[in-house]
């Protein structure tokens, strides 16, 4: 570990001696707008943790596929010491270890971690949106546990939201009964409802409702880009962090409502031989989920519904109609890991050249030049990097560029470069990858909760990222004393990118021409 890394690690994660009073302190209890809640003390009494607080009424029965309703007040004291059920979902990803008691259609719960002894009356608030392709995930994952960020003087909130067919099914009858004349996007509406809960209640936990940072990874990052564009979320957050993804690409395109409704009606007819809304609302949740994952499945995700998203995100940002908030965004070095390009089986130089001619036509030589493909080894790397651009990087780059042009707010860009530990069976000479989602436990400072062969270098990078993210939450600028300088992403400085690794540093974007080329090529298709 470098001297700088050692200093950062020691500064940020110095142990907090437990207070003798905290050893026998009663569970924390406070009043919010819906009633009394009782949590627990963790991290040697340094953090108050409140799990499984309902932020909306259950979206079940006749309330399936409706806008979330604010939770009605309860009597007595709500014991907030276990995670609420996660949203109905399949298991498409093997890296999600959920710590709750299982799935339920009644899933609209959130969690709060706050310092037990806040050093200021109004602390910055960080609201996390989990990833999972809008079909999986929950706030109970150990790699996104908020206690470690809370030790750095912020209040952390995570929420569950409706997923898959439960969160994004569209139907003309739903539009007819909606006060917004819209259908779909119930998962995004849940996220907005959680932000409204934060505005009402976060002061009771020591948080500042006027200093809220929205952050998320993958589908959570897509959500952040969408909520910045949504008029229904305006004023509910004041800074934004996007980790790998935005609604500015083809990987997860937001369909227009009319197109989505046709597809969803066809799905319902094929799966249930009816598309009557009254019938579909009586289908048991497990049956509905299994049908959405079966032979008639389609990917249910956000749509341009006319209310949450009145237009395509790119059009909203182009018009400068998004929220004018500071944005910190980026992606991981190896987003393309284990993702082959469609139609390219072996990435040798001849094969990649044929692929490039088929995709880019007369511009194929320019692609090969920009991606440095001149032999088989460099062609394999170029295919890997193009796959990552197609999957995540290009859409995230477009998001930052759009906000830079019209957002009237600072933009900061990063790339997460810290390789993951190698497995014992890795071939000699192998180097670790930095795949999709690898950044999550680093941002949360949660490496200790994730079994892996972490080194002091990994822990130092995590401490560095925790410092940058919490600094940004405080004041909209990730920089801080003792940290490698992180400049704004502006043309005057050559569009600098912060490379987050054991030797963290900012450098001029050396891949800008690549993304400009891919952007032009997509526009010409």
C-alpha positions in Angstrom: 0.0 0.0 0.0 1.4 3.5 -0.9 2.0 6.0 1.9 -0.9 8.1 0.5 -3.2 5.0 0.5 -2.1 4.2 4.1 -2.9 7.8 5.2 -6.3 7.8 3.5 -7.2 4.4 5.0 -6.1 5.4 8.5 -7.9 8.7 8.3 -11.3 7.3 7.1 -11.6 4.0 8.9 -9.9 4.8 12.2 -11.8 2.8 14.8 -14.4 4.6 16.9 -14.1 3.6 20.5 -17.4 2.4 21.9 -18.9 4.7 24.4 -19.5 3.0 27.8 -23.0 4.4 27.8 -23.7 2.8 24.4 -22.9 -0.7 25.7 -26.2 -0.7 27.6 -28.1 1.9 25.7 -31.7 1.1 24.8 -32.7 0.6 21.2 -33.1 4.0 19.4 -36.7 5.1 19.1 -38.1 8.1 17.3 -41.3 9.5 15.8 -41.9 9.9 12.1 -45.0 11.1 10.3 -46.6 7.6 10.3 -45.8 6.7 13.9 -43.1 5.5 16.3 -40.2 3.4 15.1 -37.6 1.5 17.1 -34.4 0.4 15.5 -31.1 -1.0 16.8 -27.5 0.1 17.4 -24.7 -1.3 15.3 -21.0 -0.7 14.7 -20.2 -0.5 18.5 -23.1 1.8 19.0 -21.9 4.4 16.5 -24.8 3.9 14.0 -28.5 3.7 14.5 -30.1 1.2 12.0 -33.8 1.1 11.1 -34.8 -1.7 8.8 -38.0 -2.6 7.0 -39.9 0.7 7.4 -43.0 0.6 5.1 -43.0 3.8 3.0 -46.2 3.0 1.1 -49.3 0.8 1.4 -49.0 -2.7 0.0 -49.5 -2.7 -3.8 -51.6 -5.8 -3.8 -55.1 -7.0 -4.8 -57.0 -4.2 -6.5 -53.9 -2.0 -5.9 -51.7 -4.1 -8.1 -50.3 -1.8 -10.9 -51.4 1.5 -9.3 -49.4 4.5 -8.1 -48.0 3.9 -4.6 -50.2 5.2 -1.7 -48.6 6.9 1.3 -48.5 4.6 4.3 -51.3 5.2 6.8 -50.3 6.0 10.4 -49.9 3.0 12.7 -50.5 2.7 16.5 -47.9 1.5 18.9 -44.2 1.2 18.0 -43.0 -0.4 14.8 -40.0 -2.7 15.4 -37.7 -1.8 12.6 -35.0 -4.4 13.2 -35.3 -6.7 10.1 -35.3 -6.1 6.4 -38.7 -6.1 4.7 -39.6 -8.6 2.0 -37.9 -8.2 -1.3 -39.9 -7.6 -4.5 -41.2 -10.6 -6.5 -38.4 -11.7 -8.8 -36.5 -14.5 -10.4 -32.9 -15.3 -9.8 -31.0 -14.1 -13.0 -27.9 -13.0 -11.1 -25.6 -15.1 -9.0 -24.0 -12.3 -7.1 -27.0 -11.1 -5.1 -27.1 -12.5 -1.5 -30.3 -11.2 0.1 -30.7 -11.1 3.9 -34.4 -10.7 4.1 -37.1 -13.3 4.7 -38.1 -13.8 1.0 -40.2 -12.3 -1.7 -43.6 -10.7 -1.5 -45.8 -8.5 -3.6 -46.0 -6.5 -0.4 -42.4 -5.1 -0.8 -42.4 -1.3 -0.4 -40.0 -1.0 2.5 -36.9 1.1 3.1 -34.0 1.1 5.5 -32.2 3.9 7.2 -28.7 4.0 8.7 -27.7 7.2 10.7 -24.9 8.2 13.0 -25.9 7.7 16.7 -24.0 10.8 17.7 -24.3 13.2 14.7 -21.7 15.9 14.5 -24.1 18.3 12.9 -27.8 19.0 13.3 -28.5 18.4 9.6 -26.5 15.6 7.9 -26.3 14.9 4.2 -28.6 12.2 3.0 -27.7 9.5 0.5 -30.6 7.6 -1.1 -29.5 4.3 -2.8 -31.4 2.6 -5.7 -30.3 -1.0 -6.1 -29.5 -2.5 -9.5 -30.6 -5.8 -11.1 -31.9 -5.0 -14.5 -35.3 -3.9 -13.1 -36.1 -7.6 -12.5 -34.0 -8.4 -9.4 -32.3 -7.0 -6.3 -33.2 -5.6 -2.9 -32.0 -3.3 -0.2 -30.9 -6.2 2.0 -27.7 -7.1 0.0 -24.7 -7.1 2.3 -22.5 -5.3 -0.3 -24.7 -2.3 0.0 -25.1 -2.1 3.8 -25.3 1.5 4.8 -23.7 1.3 8.2 -20.2 2.1 7.0 -21.2 5.2 5.0 -23.1 6.3 8.1 -19.9 6.2 10.1 -18.7 8.9 7.8 -21.3 11.4 8.9 -24.2 10.8 6.4 -27.7 9.4 6.6 -28.2 6.4 4.2 -31.5 5.2 2.9 -32.1 2.2 0.6 -35.5 1.0 -0.6 -37.1 -1.9 -2.3 -39.3 -1.1 -5.4 -41.5 -3.2 -7.6 -39.7 -5.2 -10.3 -40.4 -7.0 -13.6 -44.0 -7.4 -14.5 -45.2 -6.1 -11.1 -43.3 -2.8 -11.6 -43.5 -2.1 -15.3 -46.5 -3.8 -16.8 -48.5 -1.5 -19.2 -52.2 -1.7 -20.2 -54.7 0.7 -21.7 -57.1 0.1 -18.8 -54.4 1.1 -16.4 -53.9 4.4 -18.3 -57.7 5.0 -18.2 -57.8 4.7 -14.4 -54.6 6.6 -13.8 -54.8 10.2 -12.6 -51.8 10.8 -15.0 -53.3 9.0 -18.0 -50.3 6.7 -17.9 -49.5 3.0 -17.4 -46.3 1.3 -16.4 -43.4 2.8 -14.4 -44.7 1.7 -11.1 -41.2 0.8 -10.0 -40.0 4.4 -10.7 -43.1 5.7 -8.9 -42.1 3.7 -5.9 -38.7 5.3 -6.0 -40.3 8.7 -6.1 -42.6 7.7 -3.2 -39.5 6.7 -1.2 -37.9 10.1 -1.9 -41.2 11.8 -0.8 -40.9 9.8 2.4 -37.4 11.0 2.9 -38.6 14.6 2.5 -41.2 14.1 5.2 -39.2 12.1 7.6 -35.5 12.2 7.3 -35.0 15.1 9.7 -36.1 12.8 12.5 -33.0 10.7 11.8 -30.8 13.8 11.7 -30.8 14.1 8.0 -31.2 17.3 5.9 -34.2 17.0 3.5 -32.7 19.9 1.5 -29.4 18.0 0.9 -30.3 14.6 -0.6 -28.0 12.7 -3.0 -29.6 10.1 -5.2 -27.2 7.3 -6.1 -27.5 3.9 -7.8 -25.7 1.2 -9.8 -26.7 -0.5 -13.1 -30.6 -0.4 -13.1 -30.2 2.0 -10.1 -28.1 4.3 -12.3 -30.6 4.0 -15.1 -33.2 5.1 -12.5 -31.1 8.1 -11.4 -30.9 9.3 -15.0 -34.7 8.8 -15.4 -35.5 10.6 -12.1 -33.4 13.5 -13.1 -35.5 13.7 -16.2 -38.9 13.2 -14.4 -41.0 16.2 -13.5 -42.6 14.1 -10.7 -39.2 13.8 -8.9 -38.3 17.5 -9.2 -37.0 19.0 -6.0 -36.8 15.7 -4.1 -33.0 15.4 -4.5 -30.2 17.8 -5.0 -27.2 15.8 -6.3 -26.9 12.6 -8.3 -24.4 9.7 -8.7 -24.7 7.2 -11.5 -22.6 4.0 -11.4 -22.7 2.2 -14.8 -25.7 3.0 -16.8 -28.2 5.5 -18.2 -31.3 5.6 -20.5 -29.1 6.9 -23.4 -28.4 3.6 -25.2 -29.8 0.5 -26.7 -29.0 -2.0 -23.8 -32.2 -1.1 -22.0 -34.3 1.2 -24.1 -37.4 2.9 -22.7 -40.3 2.0 -25.0 -43.1 4.4 -25.7 -46.2 3.5 -23.8 -48.3 2.6 -26.9 -45.6 0.1 -28.1 -45.2 -1.4 -24.6 -49.0 -1.8 -24.2 -49.2 -3.8 -27.4 -46.4 -6.1 -26.3 -47.9 -6.5 -22.8 -51.4 -7.3 -24.1 -49.9 -9.9 -26.4 -48.0 -11.4 -23.5 -51.2 -11.5 -21.3 -53.2 -13.2 -24.1 -50.5 -15.8 -24.7 -49.8 -16.5 -21.0 -53.4 -16.3 -19.6 -55.7 -16.3 -22.6 -57.1 -12.9 -21.4 -55.9 -9.4 -21.2 -58.8 -8.1 -19.1 -57.3 -6.1 -16.2 -59.8 -7.4 -13.7 -58.7 -11.0 -14.5 -55.0 -10.2 -14.4 -55.3 -8.6 -11.0 -56.7 -11.8 -9.5 -53.8 -14.0 -10.8 -51.7 -15.2 -7.8 -48.4 -13.4 -7.6 -46.3 -16.5 -8.0 -48.2 -17.5 -11.1 -47.8 -14.0 -12.6 -44.1 -14.0 -11.9 -43.6 -17.5 -13.4 -45.5 -16.6 -16.5 -43.3 -13.4 -16.9 -40.2 -15.6 -16.7 -41.6 -18.4 -19.0 -41.8 -19.0 -22.7 -43.8 -15.9 -23.3 -41.5 -13.7 -21.3 -40.3 -10.2 -22.2 -38.2 -7.8 -20.3 -40.5 -5.5 -18.3 -38.7 -2.2 -17.7 -39.4 1.6 -17.6 -41.4 3.2 -20.5 -42.0 6.7 -21.8 -45.4 6.9 -20.2 -46.2 10.6 -20.5 -46.0 11.3 -16.8 -43.0 9.9 -15.0 -41.1 10.2 -18.3 -43.0 12.6 -20.6 -40.4 12.0 -23.3 -37.3 10.1 -24.2 -34.5 10.9 -21.7 -32.2 12.1 -24.4 -34.9 14.6 -25.6 -35.5 15.8 -22.1 -31.8 16.5 -21.5 -31.4 18.0 -25.0 -34.0 20.5 -24.1 -32.4 21.2 -20.7 -35.5 20.1 -18.9 -33.8 17.7 -16.5 -33.0 18.6 -12.9 -30.1 21.0 -12.7 -28.1 19.1 -10.0 -24.4 18.2 -9.8 -23.7 14.8 -11.4 -20.9 12.3 -10.6 -20.9 9.3 -12.9 -18.8 6.7 -14.6 -18.3 3.0 -15.1 -16.0 0.0 -14.5 -13.0 -0.8 -16.7 -14.2 -4.2 -17.8 -17.9 -3.7 -18.2 -17.6 -6.0 -21.3 -16.2 -8.9 -19.3 -17.8 -12.2 -20.3 -20.1 -10.4 -22.8 -19.5 -11.5 -26.4 -20.4 -9.2 -29.2 -23.5 -10.6 -31.1 -22.3 -12.2 -34.3 -18.6 -12.4 -33.3 -17.5 -15.8 -32.0 -13.7 -15.4 -32.0 -12.2 -12.0 -31.7 -9.2 -12.4 -34.0 -8.2 -9.5 -36.2 -9.7 -11.0 -39.4 -13.0 -11.9 -37.5 -13.2 -8.4 -35.9 -12.5 -6.8 -39.2 -15.4 -8.7 -40.8 -17.6 -7.8 -37.9 -16.6 -4.1 -38.1 -17.4 -4.0 -41.8 -20.8 -5.5 -41.2 -21.5 -3.0 -38.4 -19.7 0.2 -39.5 -19.4 -0.2 -43.2 -16.9 2.2 -44.8 -16.0 3.5 -41.3 -14.6 0.1 -40.2 -11.0 1.2 -40.6 -11.7 4.1 -38.4 -13.1 1.8 -35.7 -10.1 -0.5 -35.9 -7.7 2.5 -35.6 -9.6 4.1 -32.7 -9.7 0.9 -30.7 -6.1 0.0 -31.5 -6.9 -3.3 -33.3 -3.8 -4.3 -35.4 -3.2 -8.0 -34.4 -5.1 -10.8 -32.8 -4.3 -9.8 -29.2 -5.2 -6.2 -29.6 -8.4 -7.2 -31.6 -9.5 -9.3 -28.6 -9.0 -6.3 -26.3 -10.9 -4.1 -28.8 -13.8 -6.5 -28.9 -13.8 -6.6 -25.1 -13.9 -2.8 -24.9 -16.5 -2.4 -27.6 -18.7 -4.9 -25.7 -18.4 -2.8 -22.6 -19.2 0.4 -24.5 -22.3 -1.2 -26.0 -23.5 -2.6 -22.7 -22.9 0.4 -20.3 -20.1 2.8 -21.1 -21.6 4.6 -24.2 -24.9 5.3 -22.5 -23.3 6.6 -19.4 -20.9 8.8 -21.5 -23.9 10.2 -23.4 -25.7 11.0 -20.1 -22.7 13.0 -18.8 -22.2 14.8 -22.1 -25.9 15.7 -22.3 -25.9 17.1 -18.7 -22.7 18.9 -19.3 -24.3 20.7 -22.3 -27.6 21.7 -20.7 -27.6 20.9 -17.0 -26.1 24.1 -15.7 -24.4 22.1 -12.9 -21.0 20.5 -12.3 -20.2 17.1 -13.8 -17.5 14.7 -12.4 -16.5 11.5 -14.3 -14.7 8.4 -13.1 -13.6 5.0 -14.2 -13.2 2.3 -11.6 -10.0 0.4 -12.4 -9.2 -1.6 -9.3 -8.8 -5.3 -10.3 -10.7 -7.9 -8.3 -8.6 -10.5 -6.5 -7.7 -13.5 -8.6 -9.2 -16.9 -7.7 -6.8 -19.7 -6.7 -7.3 -21.5 -10.0 -6.5 -18.5 -12.2 -3.8 -19.2 -14.8 -0.3 -18.0 -14.2 0.2 -14.4 -15.4 -3.6 -13.6 -15.2 -4.7 -10.1 -14.2 -7.9 -9.4 -12.3 -10.9 -8.0 -14.1 -13.0 -5.0 -13.0 -16.4 -6.3 -14.1 -19.9 -4.9 -13.9 -21.1 -4.3 -10.2 -17.6 -4.8 -8.8 -17.7 -1.2 -7.5 -20.7 -1.6 -5.1 -19.0 -2.9 -1.9 -16.1 -0.4 -2.5 -18.5 2.6 -2.5 -20.3 1.3 0.6 -17.0 0.5 2.4 -18.5 -3.0 2.9 -15.5 -5.2 1.8 -15.5 -6.8 5.3 -19.0 -8.2 4.7 -18.0 -9.8 1.3 -15.9 -12.9 1.3 -12.9 -12.4 -1.0 -9.1 -12.2 -0.9 -9.1 -8.5 -0.3 -5.7 -6.8 0.2 -4.7 -3.6 1.9 -4.8 -2.0 -1.6 -8.5 -2.9 -2.1 -9.4 -1.6 1.4 -7.5 1.7 0.6 -9.4 2.1 -2.7 -12.7 1.5 -0.9 -11.8 4.1 1.8 -10.9 6.6 -1.0 -14.2 6.0 -2.8 -16.2 6.4 0.5 -14.4 9.7 1.0 -15.2 11.0 -2.5 -18.8 9.8 -2.5 -19.6 11.3 1.0 -17.8 14.5 0.1 -19.9 14.9 -3.0 -23.0 14.2 -0.9 -22.0 17.1 1.5 -21.2 19.8 -1.0 -21.5 18.5 -4.6 -17.7 18.2 -5.1 -15.9 14.9 -4.4 -12.6 16.6 -3.6 -11.3 17.0 -0.1 -8.1 17.5 2.0 -5.6 14.7 1.6 -7.3 13.1 -1.4 -5.9 13.0 -5.0 -7.4 16.0 -6.8 -10.6 15.2 -8.8 -11.2 18.0 -11.3 -14.5 18.8 -13.0 -15.3 17.1 -16.3 -15.0 20.1 -18.6 -13.5 20.8 -22.0 -11.1 23.5 -20.7 -9.3 20.7 -18.9 -9.5 18.1 -21.6 -12.4 16.3 -20.1 -10.5 14.8 -17.2 -11.5 11.3 -15.9 -10.7 10.2 -12.3 -9.2 6.7 -12.4 -10.1 5.0 -9.1 -7.5 2.4 -8.2 -4.6 1.9 -5.8 -2.7 4.7 -7.6 -5.8 7.0 -8.1 -5.2 9.9 -10.5 -7.1 12.1 -12.9 -6.1 12.3 -16.6 -7.4 13.7 -19.8 -9.9 11.4 -21.5 -8.0 9.3 -23.9 -11.0 7.5 -25.3 -13.2 10.4 -26.2 -12.8 9.9 -30.0 -14.0 6.3 -29.5 -17.3 7.4 -27.9 -17.8 10.1 -30.4 -17.3 7.6 -33.2 -19.8 5.1 -31.7 -22.3 7.9 -31.1 -22.1 9.0 -34.8 -22.3 5.4 -36.0 -25.5 4.8 -33.9 -27.0 8.0 -35.2 -26.4 6.9 -38.8 -27.9 3.4 -38.4 
